[in-house]
Amino acid sequence: MTVLNFVQLFDWIDIKSILMFSAVFLLLADYLRNKPPKNFPPGPRSLPFIGDLHRIDPRKVHIQLTKFAEEYGNVFSVRFFGPRIVVLNGYKLVKEVYIQQGEVLVDRPSLPLFADIVNNRGIIFSNGYQWKQQRRFALMTLRNFGLGKKSLETSIQQEANILKEAFSNEQGRVFNPWMQINNAVSNVICVLVFGDRFEYSDSNFQALLKMMSDTVELQGSIWAQIYNMFPWIMRRVPGPHRKLFAHWNKLIDFVKTKIKEHHIDLDPSSPRDYIDCFLGEMEKWKEDEAAGFNIENLCFCTLDLFTAGTETTSTTLYWGLLYMIKYPEIQAKVQAEIDRVVGSSRQPSVADRENLPYTDAVIHEIQRFGNIVPLNVGRSTTKDTYIGGYNIPKGTLLTGNLTSVLFDETEWETPHTFNPGHFLDAEGNFRRRDAFLPFSTGKRVCLGEQLARMELFLFFTSLLQHFTFSAPPGVEPTLDYKIGVTLGPKPYNLCAVPR
């Protein structure tokens, strides 16, 4: 072909034609890649690339997904940029599928964002044999260091006393309690994982906790969705997702420093914490690399425990104090019960729980109504299966919508009202509710449930024993929230008046 022919060809294929061809090609590619298989759960008609994002308010995604169930049934599918996600709604369905098909839903999905950060390391986002070994080891180690025992209760009580002193130092003035709550809760898991706690005045640790909260929020943001849809582009362009990676690197560096400190004076015969135990375990598993007992994985496992052991429990307590200033009559009933059973001269203990049914009911209602992990953490099917009569292929991203469980109108008398009566019988005794699943259920149920329950009870009762909480003068407390991976209150102020 002559040079003249090339020039003529270029003139014929102008820029406009190239753009049109590219657009058609991309649309076709998106359709073929995300076309649902036969007999797949129904859902809204999605647009190319953005899926159903135009129908969703990111600030209310947990509410809108629950409403979708009214139109499409309790098993439906949606798209947020990437492939379709199957959503399960309602207590009965979520419990049935997560329990009866536990092995089918045991994996986490492989999303580009988490693949680039975690890459099947740690406990929360790992899969298969490595996940089983690391979860088993973490549970065993936490139990060995007091999970469910009196020794750990004493440690939490001591931290509760320090938190009480921090609140007392505010002398009834207006303040935001988030920093103190977050530090106190974090110190409990820090003692178990790092062997030490951090002072509330430690500005470096405060910055680290702030970074961790920002990371959790970013992981649930629209930027994370865009990254998962266009990873080859997002890896090369600036944006808020860059902050996410920077935060992760700083958190990992913090953990690496702690591991190096442990190496200096490690005594394998007398482990002090999780890191010591892991370092001691590495020698036993050196011939089994697939189990993940190596320094790199220790960093991610430690960070998982540190993050999960801090974020959800501190957010729940933060909600709890907001509910107390919003509903002072409930606060007064809790305080009256604590005064009657515990008094003011000794610290509440876990043994008091059965004699504090109203207080226990309020704590459970804080967890239900606070709805800390509204959409649950995603699962991925390990093989082809059927749910609700629909075909769910292997590798499908699926989630049991916890909002639809904790606010299920067939399970709760007044689901959209903060009502401790949900957990009390006619005689005022505490009653368990099957639909109370804030820690999820099945094979991936939160491994820190027992620790979180102990912390919530001891911190909450200690604070209510010593303080009356109220909104700042002239301020009407609201239940406004912010949502990422977790759902928490927007920052608020209160007054803690010593009783």
KAPE-V829616 format. One record per residue. N is the residue number from 0. PHI is phi in degrees with one decimal (999 if undefined). PSI is psi as a letter, one per 20 degrees, with the letter a starting at -180 (* if undefined). OMEGA is omega in whole degrees, -180 to 180 (none if undefined). Layout:
{{N:PHI:PSI:OMEGA} {N:PHI:PSI:OMEGA}}
This chain:
{{0:999:p:-177} {1:-78.5:r:177} {2:-59.1:h:180} {3:-62.3:g:179} {4:-61.6:g:180} {5:-63.0:g:179} {6:-63.8:g:179} {7:-63.8:g:179} {8:-63.6:g:180} {9:-64.2:h:178} {10:-62.6:h:-178} {11:-70.1:g:179} {12:-91.3:n:-178} {13:-81.0:r:-177} {14:-59.2:h:-179} {15:-61.8:g:179} {16:-64.3:g:179} {17:-61.5:g:-180} {18:-64.7:g:179} {19:-64.1:g:178} {20:-61.1:g:-180} {21:-61.9:g:-179} {22:-64.3:g:179} {23:-63.4:g:-180} {24:-62.0:g:-179} {25:-66.0:g:178} {26:-62.8:g:179} {27:-65.3:g:180} {28:-62.9:g:179} {29:-64.7:g:180} {30:-64.1:g:-177} {31:-67.5:h:-178} {32:-70.5:h:-174} {33:-112.4:j:178} {34:-65.3:p:-179} {35:-67.6:q:178} {36:-71.3:r:180} {37:-62.1:p:178} {38:61.2:k:176} {39:-85.4:q:180} {40:-53.1:p:-178} {41:-70.2:r:177} {42:-179.0:a:180} {43:-61.0:q:176} {44:-73.9:o:-173} {45:-88.5:q:173} {46:-90.9:q:177} {47:-59.0:q:175} {48:69.4:g:-175} {49:-86.2:i:178} {50:62.2:c:-178} {51:-104.1:j:-175} {52:-61.3:h:-179} {53:-68.3:i:179} {54:-93.4:i:-170} {55:-112.9:p:168} {56:-89.6:o:-176} {57:-54.0:h:180} {58:-79.0:i:-177} {59:-132.3:k:-173} {60:-59.7:h:-179} {61:-67.0:h:179} {62:-75.7:g:-176} {63:-69.7:h:176} {64:-64.6:h:177} {65:-64.7:h:178} {66:-69.8:h:177} {67:-57.4:h:-179} {68:-62.4:h:179} {69:-65.7:h:-178} {70:-96.0:h:-172} {71:-111.6:i:-180} {72:97.9:r:-175} {73:-75.7:i:171} {74:-123.6:o:180} {75:-141.1:r:-179} {76:-131.6:q:177} {77:-139.5:r:176} {78:-125.3:p:169} {79:-122.2:n:-177} {80:68.0:f:-173} {81:-81.8:b:-179} {82:-67.3:r:-178} {83:-68.4:q:179} {84:-110.6:p:176} {85:-88.6:p:-178} {86:-115.2:p:175} {87:-102.4:p:-177} {88:-126.1:q:176} {89:90.1:q:-176} {90:-56.4:g:-173} {91:-59.8:g:-178} {92:-69.3:g:-179} {93:-61.1:g:-180} {94:-63.9:g:-178} {95:-61.1:g:-176} {96:-70.5:g:-177} {97:-66.8:h:180} {98:-88.7:g:-175} {99:-71.5:h:179} {100:-115.9:k:-176} {101:-56.9:g:-179} {102:-69.0:h:179} {103:-72.5:h:-176} {104:-109.1:k:-174} {105:-82.5:i:-176} {106:-86.9:q:168} {107:-92.8:q:178} {108:-70.2:q:177} {109:-94.5:n:179} {110:-100.9:q:-176} {111:-53.0:g:-178} {112:-60.6:g:-178} {113:-75.5:h:175} {114:-65.1:h:-180} {115:-73.2:h:-179} {116:-92.2:g:-169} {117:-99.7:g:178} {118:54.5:l:177} {119:58.1:k:175} {120:-117.3:r:-180} {121:83.9:b:-178} {122:-112.3:g:-172} {123:-69.7:g:-172} {124:-111.4:j:177} {125:-88.7:r:-178} {126:-135.0:r:170} {127:66.6:b:-175} {128:-59.2:g:-180} {129:-62.0:g:179} {130:-60.0:g:-179} {131:-60.7:g:-180} {132:-68.6:g:-178} {133:-72.7:h:177} {134:-66.9:g:178} {135:-58.9:g:-179} {136:-64.7:g:-179} {137:-62.9:g:179} {138:-61.9:g:180} {139:-60.9:g:-178} {140:-66.9:g:179} {141:-62.5:h:177} {142:-66.1:h:179} {143:-63.8:h:179} {144:-96.8:j:168} {145:113.2:j:-180} {146:-57.5:o:-179} {147:84.5:j:-178} {148:-116.0:r:-177} {149:-62.5:h:-177} {150:-60.7:g:179} {151:-71.5:h:177} {152:-58.7:g:179} {153:-61.8:g:179} {154:-62.7:g:179} {155:-67.5:h:178} {156:-61.5:g:178} {157:-63.3:g:178} {158:-67.1:h:177} {159:-62.4:h:177} {160:-65.3:g:179} {161:-66.0:g:177} {162:-63.1:g:178} {163:-60.0:g:179} {164:-65.3:h:179} {165:-63.1:g:177} {166:-67.7:h:180} {167:-62.2:h:-179} {168:-64.4:i:177} {169:-75.8:i:174} {170:52.8:l:176} {171:77.2:j:-180} {172:-74.6:r:177} {173:-72.1:p:176} {174:-157.0:r:175} {175:-95.6:o:-174} {176:-81.2:j:-172} {177:-58.8:g:-175} {178:-60.3:g:-179} {179:-64.9:g:179} {180:-62.3:g:-178} {181:-61.5:g:-180} {182:-65.9:g:-179} {183:-62.4:g:-180} {184:-63.9:g:-180} {185:-61.6:h:-178} {186:-62.1:h:180} {187:-64.5:g:180} {188:-73.3:h:178} {189:-62.3:g:178} {190:-62.4:h:-180} {191:-71.9:h:-174} {192:-93.4:g:-176} {193:-99.2:i:-179} {194:82.3:j:-177} {195:-154.8:r:175} {196:-111.2:r:-177} {197:-125.6:p:-180} {198:-66.3:q:179} {199:-66.0:i:-180} {200:-88.8:i:-179} {201:-77.3:o:-175} {202:-66.5:h:179} {203:-65.9:g:179} {204:-70.7:h:177} {205:-62.2:g:178} {206:-64.4:h:179} {207:-65.5:g:179} {208:-64.7:h:178} {209:-63.6:g:178} {210:-62.0:g:-180} {211:-65.3:g:178} {212:-63.5:g:178} {213:-63.1:h:180} {214:-63.8:g:179} {215:-62.1:g:179} {216:-67.2:g:-180} {217:-65.3:h:-179} {218:-65.8:h:178} {219:-103.1:j:-175} {220:-87.6:r:178} {221:-64.2:h:180} {222:-66.1:h:176} {223:-65.8:h:178} {224:-64.4:g:180} {225:-64.2:h:179} {226:-60.7:g:-179} {227:-68.4:h:179} {228:-83.3:g:-176} {229:-126.1:l:-175} {230:-61.2:h:-178} {231:-66.4:h:176} {232:-88.3:g:-174} {233:-64.3:h:178} {234:-66.9:i:-173} {235:-115.0:i:-176} {236:-119.0:q:177} {237:-75.8:r:179} {238:153.7:r:180} {239:-57.6:h:179} {240:-63.5:h:177} {241:-64.6:h:177} {242:-63.4:h:179} {243:-59.2:g:180} {244:-67.1:h:179} {245:-64.1:g:178} {246:-62.4:g:180} {247:-58.7:g:-180} {248:-63.0:h:179} {249:-69.4:h:178} {250:-65.7:g:177} {251:-63.4:g:178} {252:-61.4:h:178} {253:-61.2:g:-180} {254:-65.9:g:179} {255:-59.6:h:178} {256:-62.5:g:179} {257:-64.3:h:180} {258:-65.6:g:178} {259:-61.8:h:178} {260:-62.9:h:179} {261:-68.1:h:-180} {262:-62.6:h:-174} {263:-62.4:g:-176} {264:-123.1:k:-179} {265:-70.1:p:173} {266:-122.3:n:-176} {267:-56.4:h:-179} {268:-80.9:i:-179} {269:-140.7:m:-179} {270:-65.5:q:-177} {271:-96.8:h:-172} {272:-164.7:a:-178} {273:-59.8:g:-178} {274:-61.5:g:177} {275:-57.9:g:-179} {276:-62.8:g:180} {277:-64.1:g:179} {278:-60.5:h:177} {279:-69.5:h:-178} {280:-75.9:h:-176} {281:-58.8:h:-179} {282:-65.0:h:-178} {283:-68.0:h:-174} {284:-109.3:j:-174} {285:-63.5:h:179} {286:-87.7:i:-178} {287:-121.4:m:-176} {288:-62.7:h:-177} {289:-65.6:i:-179} {290:-74.6:i:174} {291:83.8:k:178} {292:-90.1:m:178} {293:-142.8:r:-175} {294:-60.4:g:-179} {295:-59.5:g:-180} {296:-71.0:h:175} {297:-58.5:g:178} {298:-58.3:g:-176} {299:-73.8:h:177} {300:-64.0:g:179} {301:-62.8:g:-180} {302:-65.3:h:176} {303:-59.9:g:-180} {304:-64.2:g:-180} {305:-61.7:g:-177} {306:-69.8:g:-177} {307:-64.6:h:-179} {308:-75.9:i:-180} {309:-106.1:g:-165} {310:-62.2:g:-172} {311:-71.2:g:-178} {312:-69.4:g:179} {313:-66.4:h:177} {314:-65.7:h:178} {315:-63.1:g:178} {316:-64.8:h:178} {317:-63.6:g:173} {318:-61.1:g:-175} {319:-57.4:g:179} {320:-69.1:h:177} {321:-64.5:g:178} {322:-63.4:h:-180} {323:-67.9:h:178} {324:-79.3:h:177} {325:-77.1:h:-178} {326:-124.9:m:-176} {327:-61.3:h:179} {328:-68.5:h:176} {329:-70.6:g:177} {330:-56.4:g:-178} {331:-63.6:h:179} {332:-68.5:h:176} {333:-63.0:g:-178} {334:-63.8:h:178} {335:-62.9:g:180} {336:-68.2:g:178} {337:-63.1:g:178} {338:-59.7:g:-177} {339:-71.4:h:-174} {340:-92.8:g:-175} {341:-100.9:h:-175} {342:81.5:a:-177} {343:-112.9:i:-173} {344:-94.1:i:179} {345:-127.1:r:-177} {346:-85.8:q:176} {347:-60.1:q:177} {348:-126.8:r:179} {349:-60.2:h:179} {350:-63.2:h:180} {351:-76.6:i:-172} {352:-55.0:g:-176} {353:-67.9:i:177} {354:-97.5:j:179} {355:-122.4:m:-174} {356:-62.1:h:-179} {357:-68.3:g:178} {358:-61.2:g:179} {359:-62.6:h:178} {360:-64.2:h:179} {361:-64.4:g:179} {362:-62.2:g:178} {363:-63.1:h:180} {364:-70.4:h:174} {365:-59.6:g:179} {366:-66.4:g:-179} {367:-66.2:g:-173} {368:-73.4:h:179} {369:-67.8:h:171} {370:52.4:l:-167} {371:-63.6:h:179} {372:-117.8:m:-166} {373:-61.6:h:-176} {374:-106.3:j:-177} {375:65.3:r:174} {376:-101.9:p:-171} {377:-58.7:q:174} {378:-118.5:r:177} {379:-134.9:p:-177} {380:-70.2:p:-177} {381:-87.1:i:177} {382:-160.2:r:176} {383:-61.5:p:180} {384:-150.6:r:176} {385:-124.7:p:176} {386:-135.1:p:-180} {387:60.7:k:-180} {388:86.1:i:-178} {389:-101.2:q:178} {390:-84.2:p:178} {391:-118.8:o:-177} {392:-67.6:q:174} {393:-57.2:p:179} {394:86.4:j:179} {395:-73.2:p:175} {396:-76.5:p:-175} {397:-140.7:q:175} {398:-142.5:q:172} {399:-90.8:o:-173} {400:-66.6:o:-178} {401:-68.0:h:175} {402:-59.6:g:-180} {403:-69.5:i:178} {404:-84.7:g:-175} {405:-73.7:i:178} {406:-122.1:k:-179} {407:-65.7:o:-175} {408:-70.0:i:176} {409:-89.2:i:-177} {410:-113.0:h:-175} {411:-117.1:p:-176} {412:-66.0:g:179} {413:-131.8:m:-169} {414:-60.7:h:-174} {415:-99.4:j:178} {416:-122.7:q:175} {417:-73.9:o:-170} {418:-140.4:n:178} {419:-58.7:i:179} {420:-60.6:i:176} {421:-58.1:h:-176} {422:-114.1:k:178} {423:-129.3:q:176} {424:-89.2:a:-175} {425:-62.8:h:-180} {426:-92.8:j:180} {427:85.6:j:177} {428:-84.3:q:178} {429:-67.1:p:176} {430:-131.1:p:178} {431:-77.6:q:178} {432:-122.8:p:-178} {433:-60.3:h:-176} {434:-83.5:j:176} {435:-85.8:n:-175} {436:-128.9:l:-179} {437:-66.6:h:180} {438:-96.9:j:-175} {439:66.8:a:-178} {440:-159.9:r:180} {441:88.1:a:-175} {442:-62.9:h:-177} {443:-103.9:k:178} {444:-56.4:q:-177} {445:-53.6:p:-178} {446:-74.9:i:179} {447:-97.1:j:-176} {448:-56.2:g:-177} {449:-62.8:g:178} {450:-65.5:g:-179} {451:-62.1:g:180} {452:-62.6:g:179} {453:-66.5:g:-180} {454:-61.9:g:-178} {455:-57.7:g:-178} {456:-66.3:g:-175} {457:-70.6:g:178} {458:-67.0:g:-176} {459:-64.5:g:-179} {460:-66.2:h:179} {461:-63.9:g:-180} {462:-67.3:g:-179} {463:-70.9:h:177} {464:-66.7:h:-171} {465:-108.3:i:-176} {466:-135.2:q:165} {467:-108.6:p:-176} {468:-101.4:p:-180} {469:-147.4:r:176} {470:-73.2:q:174} {471:-56.8:q:-180} {472:-52.7:p:177} {473:80.1:j:-178} {474:-108.4:p:176} {475:-95.0:o:-178} {476:-64.0:q:177} {477:-119.9:r:-180} {478:-104.6:k:177} {479:-61.7:q:-175} {480:-135.0:r:170} {481:-124.2:q:-173} {482:-129.3:p:171} {483:-137.9:c:168} {484:-67.9:h:176} {485:-109.9:r:179} {486:-116.6:o:-178} {487:-132.9:r:178} {488:-67.0:q:168} {489:-67.4:q:-178} {490:-52.3:p:180} {491:-143.5:r:178} {492:-112.5:q:175} {493:-150.7:r:172} {494:-118.4:p:178} {495:-111.5:o:-176} {496:-95.1:p:179} {497:-56.3:q:-179} {498:-89.0:*:none}}
